[in-house]
Amino acid sequence: MLWVVTALCLLLASPARAMASDYSLVVNGTLIYSDVPLAVEGSKVLLPLRAVAEATGASVQYFDNEQELIISKSGLEVMLWLDNYSGFKNGAPIVLTSPPILINDRTFVTREQLSQILDVKAYLNVLANSIVVQS
């Protein structure tokens, strides 16, 4: 019994210690290869917003001067700003739990933010070391 508890503890603790390259990204059943790997910040896995958004059929525009992102697809338009908790989704104000951040010239968000921004389901598959996104 003790070995079962130990194994479960190690299994549940491993995502917080895993390197970003240890995670894969799966969107609507397709493995996504991005020009940047997923990032880990503390216990959070950060996802490259453009790679995920485009894999769901959205287009992404970034305006450097304003640090503004516009994500568009049929029935959805989202406006966000880097390092800002506020944004707009289909014209209505939204408040994010944490702001989008810039890492190596790419915008990253948590999977919770991704769900809020793109109306997708995003979850961590611990057994497969992957983030799974379904639209």
C-alpha positions as a printed NumPy array, in Angstrom:
array([[  0.   ,   0.   ,   0.   ],
       [  2.838,   2.382,   0.83 ],
       [  4.317,   1.986,  -2.665],
       [  0.955,   2.981,  -4.192],
       [  0.831,   6.172,  -2.128],
       [  4.466,   6.933,  -2.982],
       [  3.843,   6.347,  -6.689],
       [  0.772,   8.607,  -6.655],
       [  2.685,  11.364,  -4.869],
       [  5.481,  11.213,  -7.427],
       [  3.014,  11.16 , -10.306],
       [  1.096,  14.165,  -9.02 ],
       [  4.223,  16.122,  -8.126],
       [  6.023,  15.556, -11.419],
       [  4.22 ,  18.192, -13.544],
       [  5.409,  21.006, -11.247],
       [  9.007,  19.872, -11.706],
       [  8.891,  18.955, -15.382],
       [ 10.815,  20.995, -17.871],
       [  8.815,  22.82 , -20.526],
       [ 10.259,  20.567, -23.212],
       [  8.762,  17.589, -21.377],
       [  5.242,  18.701, -22.295],
       [  3.545,  18.271, -25.635],
       [  0.661,  20.36 , -26.938],
       [ -2.363,  18.651, -28.48 ],
       [ -5.145,  20.749, -30.049],
       [ -8.306,  19.   , -31.226],
       [ -6.464,  15.683, -31.342],
       [ -3.508,  17.001, -33.375],
       [ -0.004,  17.299, -31.96 ],
       [  1.073,  20.93 , -32.408],
       [  4.667,  21.866, -33.087],
       [  5.413,  25.461, -32.174],
       [  8.518,  27.519, -32.833],
       [  8.692,  27.997, -29.048],
       [  8.281,  25.328, -26.366],
       [  5.779,  25.525, -23.553],
       [  7.097,  27.386, -20.531],
       [  6.858,  26.546, -16.852],
       [  6.487,  29.282, -14.259],
       [  6.284,  27.879, -10.757],
       [  3.506,  25.316, -10.904],
       [  1.878,  26.799, -14.022],
       [  2.428,  25.61 , -17.568],
       [  2.317,  28.54 , -19.991],
       [  1.166,  28.054, -23.573],
       [  2.157,  30.048, -26.66 ],
       [ -1.087,  31.888, -27.44 ],
       [ -0.577,  32.283, -31.193],
       [  0.181,  28.598, -31.773],
       [ -2.932,  27.474, -29.919],
       [ -5.214,  30.165, -31.336],
       [ -4.168,  29.454, -34.914],
       [ -4.579,  25.71 , -34.358],
       [ -8.218,  26.386, -33.377],
       [ -8.81 ,  28.402, -36.541],
       [ -8.306,  31.896, -35.143],
       [ -6.062,  34.602, -36.519],
       [ -3.79 ,  36.602, -34.233],
       [ -2.499,  40.116, -34.751],
       [  0.058,  41.784, -32.498],
       [  0.665,  45.524, -32.379],
       [  4.043,  46.153, -30.797],
       [  3.593,  49.862, -29.991],
       [  0.513,  49.215, -27.864],
       [  1.502,  45.659, -26.859],
       [ -1.984,  44.695, -28.007],
       [ -3.212,  41.337, -29.288],
       [ -6.327,  40.843, -31.367],
       [ -7.581,  37.297, -31.751],
       [-10.346,  36.748, -34.291],
       [-12.385,  33.861, -35.59 ],
       [-16.008,  33.362, -36.519],
       [-18.123,  34.611, -33.617],
       [-15.139,  35.672, -31.515],
       [-12.992,  38.785, -31.229],
       [-10.689,  39.227, -28.264],
       [ -8.503,  42.224, -27.466],
       [ -5.733,  41.772, -24.885],
       [ -2.669,  43.679, -23.762],
       [  0.584,  42.269, -22.419],
       [  0.991,  42.42 , -18.645],
       [ -2.612,  43.614, -18.292],
       [ -5.4  ,  41.783, -16.515],
       [ -8.116,  43.546, -18.536],
       [ -9.311,  42.861, -22.044],
       [-12.392,  42.687, -24.234],
       [-14.184,  39.659, -25.596],
       [-16.801,  40.308, -28.252],
       [-16.95 ,  43.91 , -27.022],
       [-17.57 ,  43.022, -23.375],
       [-14.887,  43.665, -20.733],
       [-13.131,  40.638, -19.266],
       [-10.744,  40.294, -16.34 ],
       [ -8.061,  37.609, -16.516],
       [ -6.719,  35.728, -13.512],
       [ -3.184,  36.585, -14.646],
       [ -1.961,  38.758, -17.508],
       [ -0.54 ,  37.478, -20.803],
       [  3.247,  37.692, -20.675],
       [  6.014,  37.948, -23.24 ],
       [  8.727,  35.273, -23.261],
       [ 11.307,  35.224, -26.087],
       [  9.12 ,  37.504, -28.243],
       [  6.056,  35.254, -27.876],
       [  2.894,  35.776, -25.85 ],
       [  2.168,  33.091, -23.277],
       [ -0.948,  32.405, -21.215],
       [ -1.987,  29.756, -18.716],
       [ -4.41 ,  27.032, -19.746],
       [ -7.074,  28.659, -17.542],
       [ -6.652,  31.924, -19.441],
       [ -6.78 ,  30.039, -22.714],
       [-10.162,  28.601, -21.768],
       [-11.444,  32.052, -20.864],
       [-10.04 ,  33.757, -23.965],
       [-10.837,  31.228, -26.698],
       [-13.836,  29.358, -25.237],
       [-11.927,  26.067, -25.321],
       [-11.365,  23.299, -22.819],
       [ -7.72 ,  22.999, -21.822],
       [ -6.424,  20.451, -19.37 ],
       [ -3.237,  18.786, -18.248],
       [ -2.914,  15.096, -19.099],
       [ -0.458,  14.001, -16.399],
       [  0.   ,  10.497, -17.779],
       [  0.925,  11.734, -21.261],
       [  2.79 ,  14.882, -20.101],
       [  0.665,  16.96 , -22.425],
       [ -1.642,  19.93 , -22.454],
       [ -4.81 ,  19.019, -24.327],
       [ -6.983,  21.737, -25.883],
       [-10.413,  21.05 , -27.35 ],
       [-12.575,  23.59 , -29.111]])
